[in-house]
Amino acid sequence: MCKRLFYLTCFVFCAGCVSPITHTQVDNLALNPSFEEDEVILNDPDWSHWWTWAWEDGVNSTVEIDGTESIDGARSLLIKPKGFENWYFIVANSPMPVEVGKGYTANFWAKAAEPRPLGVHFKATDNSDSWGYTDFQLTTEWAECSLTADALNAEVKLEFMCAGFEVPLWLDSVSVYEATPAD
């Protein structure tokens, strides 16, 4: 019995030591990453945290907090885009202070009512530069998406180019953090 207790104690001790090493905590630069806090998103006059931008047909797009679909927490963002070009309706999170030249990873979960692409990139808050553009192919199942790129400006926004396909999509658990060599 004493030997079993010794082995159990050693196992618990080792598990406690390994956990902090394998599950490092990162600072998320994206505010309200799982849409759990109430905030104005559509036509936010402050253009901070989550907000939208629209052009041409994109002005008829909508976003709403959805309490029936989520991957993290109890809510997600349901986006109902309009417009021919993907940039006609953009959902963005900003501002995020970063260090120019360092790599940053954007990680998020998304799904759509039917398969469709979703373009995502980093962009300077003053719109002077954009980088890391990636097209993700969404399906009807939640999927984790990730992109990593070196920052070209010290204050950035993460933009989701939602139009181009008038197929609703959901967004949840968004994080932006400094990339590690393994990213």
C-alpha positions as CSV (number, residue, x, y, z in Angstrom):
1,M,0.0,0.0,0.0
2,C,2.8,2.4,0.9
3,K,4.5,1.7,-2.5
4,R,1.3,2.6,-4.4
5,L,0.9,5.8,-2.4
6,F,4.5,6.7,-3.3
7,Y,3.9,6.1,-7.0
8,L,0.7,8.0,-6.9
9,T,2.4,10.9,-5.2
10,C,5.2,10.9,-7.8
11,F,2.7,10.8,-10.7
12,V,0.7,13.7,-9.3
13,F,3.9,15.7,-8.7
14,C,5.2,15.0,-12.2
15,A,1.8,15.8,-13.8
16,G,1.8,19.2,-12.0
17,C,5.3,20.0,-13.3
18,V,4.6,19.1,-16.9
19,S,1.3,21.0,-17.2
20,P,2.8,24.5,-17.0
21,I,5.5,23.6,-19.5
22,T,3.2,22.1,-22.1
23,H,0.2,24.5,-21.7
24,T,1.8,27.9,-21.8
25,Q,-0.5,30.9,-21.4
26,V,-0.4,33.5,-24.2
27,D,-1.5,37.1,-24.1
28,N,-4.5,37.5,-26.4
29,L,-4.4,40.9,-28.2
30,A,-8.0,40.4,-29.5
31,L,-10.6,41.8,-27.1
32,N,-13.8,40.0,-26.5
33,P,-12.6,36.9,-28.4
34,S,-15.7,34.8,-27.9
35,F,-18.3,37.6,-28.1
36,E,-19.3,37.0,-24.5
37,E,-19.4,40.7,-23.7
38,D,-22.1,42.9,-25.1
39,E,-20.7,45.6,-27.4
40,V,-21.8,47.5,-30.5
41,I,-20.3,45.7,-33.5
42,L,-22.3,46.7,-36.6
43,N,-21.4,50.3,-37.4
44,D,-19.4,50.9,-34.2
45,P,-18.7,54.6,-34.2
46,D,-15.5,54.1,-32.2
47,W,-14.0,51.5,-34.5
48,S,-12.5,49.6,-31.5
49,H,-12.7,46.1,-30.3
50,W,-15.1,44.4,-32.8
51,W,-16.5,46.6,-35.6
52,T,-17.6,46.4,-39.2
53,W,-16.9,48.3,-42.5
54,A,-19.0,48.1,-45.6
55,W,-18.9,49.3,-49.2
56,E,-21.5,49.2,-52.1
57,D,-23.8,46.2,-51.6
58,G,-22.0,45.3,-48.4
59,V,-23.9,48.0,-46.5
60,N,-26.8,45.6,-46.4
61,S,-24.8,43.0,-44.4
62,T,-25.6,42.3,-40.8
63,V,-23.9,40.8,-37.8
64,E,-25.5,39.5,-34.6
65,I,-24.5,37.7,-31.4
66,D,-25.8,34.1,-31.7
67,G,-26.5,32.2,-28.5
68,T,-27.3,28.9,-30.3
69,E,-23.9,28.3,-31.9
70,S,-20.5,28.5,-30.3
71,I,-17.2,26.6,-29.9
72,D,-16.1,28.6,-26.8
73,G,-18.4,30.1,-24.2
74,A,-22.1,30.5,-24.9
75,R,-22.0,32.8,-27.9
76,S,-20.5,33.4,-31.3
77,L,-20.8,36.1,-34.0
78,L,-23.2,35.3,-36.9
79,I,-22.3,37.2,-40.0
80,K,-24.8,37.6,-42.9
81,P,-22.7,39.2,-45.7
82,K,-23.9,40.9,-48.9
83,G,-21.8,42.1,-51.8
84,F,-20.0,40.8,-54.8
85,E,-16.3,41.3,-53.6
86,N,-15.0,39.9,-50.4
87,W,-13.9,43.3,-49.1
88,Y,-17.4,44.8,-49.5
89,F,-18.1,43.7,-45.9
90,I,-15.4,43.5,-43.3
91,V,-15.6,42.4,-39.7
92,A,-12.5,43.6,-37.7
93,N,-10.9,43.6,-34.3
94,S,-8.6,46.5,-33.3
95,P,-6.5,48.2,-32.2
96,M,-3.7,45.7,-31.3
97,P,-0.3,47.1,-30.4
98,V,2.5,44.8,-31.8
99,E,6.2,45.0,-32.4
100,V,7.2,45.6,-36.1
101,G,9.2,42.7,-37.5
102,K,7.9,40.1,-34.9
103,G,5.6,37.3,-36.0
104,Y,2.0,37.2,-34.8
105,T,-0.5,34.4,-35.1
106,A,-4.2,34.9,-35.5
107,N,-6.2,31.9,-34.5
108,F,-10.0,31.5,-34.7
109,W,-12.9,29.1,-35.1
110,A,-15.4,29.4,-38.0
111,K,-18.1,27.6,-39.9
112,A,-20.6,28.5,-42.5
113,A,-24.2,27.6,-43.5
114,E,-22.7,26.0,-46.6
115,P,-19.1,25.7,-47.9
116,R,-17.5,29.0,-48.7
117,P,-14.1,30.9,-48.5
118,L,-13.2,33.5,-45.9
119,G,-10.3,35.9,-46.5
120,V,-8.4,37.1,-43.4
121,H,-5.4,39.3,-43.0
122,F,-3.6,41.7,-40.7
123,K,-3.7,45.4,-41.6
124,A,-2.3,48.6,-40.1
125,T,-5.0,50.6,-38.3
126,D,-4.1,53.6,-40.5
127,N,-4.6,51.3,-43.6
128,S,-1.0,51.9,-44.8
129,D,-0.1,48.2,-45.0
130,S,-1.7,44.8,-45.0
131,W,0.0,41.4,-44.7
132,G,-0.6,37.7,-44.2
133,Y,-3.7,37.4,-46.4
134,T,-5.0,33.8,-46.3
135,D,-8.2,32.3,-47.8
136,F,-9.8,29.7,-45.5
137,Q,-12.3,27.2,-46.9
138,L,-15.1,27.0,-44.4
139,T,-17.5,24.1,-44.1
140,T,-20.7,23.4,-42.1
141,E,-18.6,22.1,-39.2
142,W,-16.6,24.3,-36.8
143,A,-12.9,24.3,-37.8
144,E,-9.9,26.0,-36.3
145,C,-8.1,28.4,-38.6
146,S,-4.7,30.0,-38.2
147,L,-2.3,32.4,-39.9
148,T,1.0,33.7,-38.9
149,A,2.9,36.7,-40.4
150,D,5.5,39.3,-39.4
151,A,4.0,42.7,-38.3
152,L,4.6,45.6,-40.7
153,N,3.1,48.2,-38.5
154,A,3.1,48.9,-34.7
155,E,-0.7,49.1,-34.4
156,V,-2.8,46.5,-36.3
157,K,-6.3,45.2,-36.9
158,L,-7.4,41.7,-37.8
159,E,-9.8,41.9,-40.8
160,F,-12.2,39.2,-41.9
161,M,-13.3,39.8,-45.5
162,C,-16.8,38.3,-45.3
163,A,-18.6,39.2,-48.6
164,G,-18.1,37.7,-52.0
165,F,-20.4,34.9,-51.0
166,E,-23.8,35.6,-49.5
167,V,-23.6,32.6,-47.3
168,P,-23.9,33.2,-43.5
169,L,-20.9,32.3,-41.3
170,W,-20.1,32.1,-37.6
171,L,-16.9,33.3,-35.9
172,D,-15.8,32.4,-32.4
173,S,-12.7,32.1,-30.1
174,V,-10.5,34.6,-31.9
175,S,-7.0,35.1,-30.6
176,V,-4.0,37.1,-31.7
177,Y,-0.7,36.5,-30.0
178,E,3.1,36.8,-30.6
179,A,4.2,33.8,-32.6
180,T,6.6,31.3,-31.2
181,P,9.2,29.5,-33.4
182,A,6.9,26.5,-33.5
183,D,4.0,28.6,-35.0
